[in-house]
Amino acid sequence: MKIGIGCDHNGFELKETIKSFVEELGHEVKDYGCYSIEAIDYPDVAFKVAEGVSNGEIERGILICGTGIGVCIAANKYPGIRAAMAHDVYSAERAQLSNDAQIITMGAKIIGPEVAKKVVAAYLNVKWQGGSQRKVDKIVEKEKQFLTGEGQQVIAGSCGC
C-alpha cells in the first residue's frame, strides 16, 4: 500500500520512526512533512494528507501532532475523509474495520514509539470489509447534504448572539 504520513513539529521525531517502520513493513511512504522540529501549523500538513487520500495519491494516511486531536479535527474537515485518533491496537483496528477510516492520528506526547508501531501495524494489517456500512453511509450522506447546502443549519457560536 502507499501510505502518506505527516506531522507538525511536535510529532516530527515520532513521524520519522513510524515512517521507517512502515517502510520495513513493505509499504511505500509519501512524506507530507514537516521535515524538522521548526514550528509549523498542523492543519497545513493534515490537509495535505487528506487531499492525498481524496485524490488517490495515497491509500491511507498517518498524522501525528502533540495530542493527535488537532490533526484529527483538521483532516476530518476535508470532504470525504474519515480520520480516527488511535492510541491503542483495538482502536486502530476498529478505525478501519468499523469506520473505513482512511487516516489514523496519534499524539507524540501521548504515545511512545513502540506502542505507536503496534498501533500502526494493527491499522495497516486490517482492511475494511463493510462491517458497519449502514453507519458509514449515514455519515457520508450527512456530509453530502452539507456540501450541497441541503443540510445547512446554524452552528453554535455563528448565530450572531
C-alpha positions as CSV (number, residue, x, y, z in Angstrom):
1,M,0.0,0.0,0.0
2,K,1.0,3.6,-0.5
3,I,0.8,5.4,2.9
4,G,1.0,9.1,3.5
5,I,2.5,10.4,6.7
6,G,2.6,13.9,8.1
7,C,3.1,15.7,11.3
8,D,3.7,19.1,13.0
9,H,6.9,19.9,14.8
10,N,5.6,18.1,18.0
11,G,5.3,14.9,16.0
12,F,8.5,15.1,13.9
13,E,10.6,12.6,15.8
14,L,7.8,10.0,16.1
15,K,6.9,10.6,12.4
16,E,10.5,9.7,11.4
17,T,10.3,6.5,13.5
18,I,6.9,5.5,12.1
19,K,8.0,6.3,8.5
20,S,10.9,3.9,8.7
21,F,8.7,1.3,10.4
22,V,6.0,1.5,7.7
23,E,8.7,1.0,5.0
24,E,10.0,-2.0,7.0
25,L,6.5,-3.5,6.8
26,G,6.8,-3.3,3.0
27,H,4.7,-0.2,2.2
28,E,5.6,2.8,0.1
29,V,5.6,6.0,2.1
30,K,4.9,9.5,0.9
31,D,6.1,12.1,3.5
32,Y,4.0,15.2,3.6
33,G,6.2,16.9,6.2
34,C,7.1,18.5,8.4
35,Y,10.8,18.0,7.9
36,S,12.2,19.4,11.2
37,I,11.3,20.5,14.7
38,E,10.8,24.0,13.4
39,A,7.3,25.1,14.5
40,I,4.5,24.7,11.8
41,D,0.7,24.7,11.9
42,Y,-0.7,21.2,12.0
43,P,-3.7,21.9,9.8
44,D,-1.4,22.6,6.8
45,V,0.0,19.1,6.9
46,A,-3.3,17.4,7.8
47,F,-5.0,19.0,4.8
48,K,-2.2,17.8,2.5
49,V,-2.5,14.2,3.7
50,A,-6.3,14.3,3.5
51,E,-6.0,15.7,0.0
52,G,-3.6,12.9,-0.9
53,V,-6.2,10.3,0.2
54,S,-9.0,12.1,-1.5
55,N,-7.3,12.3,-4.9
56,G,-5.9,8.7,-4.8
57,E,-2.3,9.7,-4.4
58,I,-2.1,7.5,-1.3
59,E,-4.4,4.7,0.1
60,R,-4.2,5.6,3.8
61,G,-2.6,8.2,6.0
62,I,-1.0,8.6,9.4
63,L,-0.9,12.0,11.1
64,I,0.9,13.0,14.2
65,C,0.8,16.1,16.4
66,G,1.3,16.6,20.1
67,T,-2.0,15.0,21.1
68,G,-3.4,13.6,17.8
69,I,-6.5,15.8,18.3
70,G,-5.7,18.8,16.2
71,V,-4.7,16.8,13.1
72,C,-7.7,14.6,13.5
73,I,-10.1,17.6,13.6
74,A,-8.3,19.2,10.6
75,A,-8.3,16.1,8.5
76,N,-12.0,15.5,9.1
77,K,-12.8,18.9,7.7
78,Y,-11.7,17.6,4.3
79,P,-14.7,16.3,2.3
80,G,-14.9,12.5,2.2
81,I,-12.3,11.9,4.8
82,R,-12.8,9.8,7.9
83,A,-9.8,10.2,10.3
84,A,-9.7,8.5,13.7
85,M,-7.5,9.0,16.6
86,A,-5.9,5.7,17.7
87,H,-3.5,5.3,20.7
88,D,-4.1,1.5,21.1
89,V,-4.3,-1.5,18.9
90,Y,-8.0,-2.1,19.3
91,S,-8.9,1.5,18.3
92,A,-6.6,1.3,15.3
93,E,-8.2,-1.9,14.1
94,R,-11.7,-0.6,14.7
95,A,-10.9,2.7,12.9
96,Q,-10.6,0.6,9.7
97,L,-12.9,-2.3,10.4
98,S,-15.9,-0.3,11.7
99,N,-15.4,3.1,10.2
100,D,-13.4,2.7,7.0
101,A,-11.1,5.4,8.3
102,Q,-8.6,6.4,5.7
103,I,-6.4,8.2,8.2
104,I,-5.3,7.5,11.8
105,T,-3.9,10.1,14.1
106,M,-1.7,9.9,17.1
107,G,-0.2,12.2,19.7
108,A,3.6,12.2,20.1
109,K,3.1,13.5,23.7
110,I,0.6,10.7,24.4
111,I,2.1,7.6,22.9
112,G,5.7,6.2,22.8
113,P,7.4,4.8,19.7
114,E,7.0,1.1,20.4
115,V,3.3,1.4,21.1
116,A,2.9,3.6,18.1
117,K,4.5,0.9,15.9
118,K,1.9,-1.6,17.2
119,V,-0.9,0.8,16.6
120,V,0.2,1.4,13.0
121,A,0.8,-2.2,12.3
122,A,-2.7,-3.1,13.5
123,Y,-4.2,-0.3,11.4
124,L,-2.4,-1.4,8.3
125,N,-3.0,-5.1,8.7
126,V,-6.8,-4.9,8.5
127,K,-9.0,-4.0,5.6
128,W,-12.5,-2.5,5.6
129,Q,-15.0,-5.3,4.9
130,G,-18.2,-3.3,5.1
131,G,-18.7,-4.1,8.8
132,S,-20.7,-1.0,9.7
133,Q,-21.7,0.0,6.2
134,R,-25.1,1.4,7.2
135,K,-23.4,3.7,9.8
136,V,-20.7,4.9,7.4
137,D,-23.3,5.5,4.8
138,K,-25.2,7.8,7.2
139,I,-22.0,9.8,7.8
140,V,-21.3,10.1,4.1
141,E,-24.9,11.1,3.4
142,K,-24.9,13.9,6.0
143,E,-21.6,15.2,4.6
144,K,-23.2,15.3,1.1
145,Q,-26.1,17.2,2.5
146,F,-23.8,19.9,3.9
147,L,-21.7,20.0,0.7
148,T,-24.8,20.6,-1.4
149,G,-26.3,23.1,1.0
150,E,-29.2,20.8,1.9
151,G,-28.1,20.3,5.5
152,Q,-27.2,23.9,6.4
153,Q,-28.0,24.9,10.0
154,V,-26.9,27.5,12.4
155,I,-23.7,26.3,14.0
156,A,-23.2,27.2,17.7
157,G,-21.3,30.4,18.0
158,S,-22.1,31.6,14.5
159,C,-25.7,32.9,15.0
160,G,-24.6,36.4,15.9
161,C,-25.8,36.0,19.5
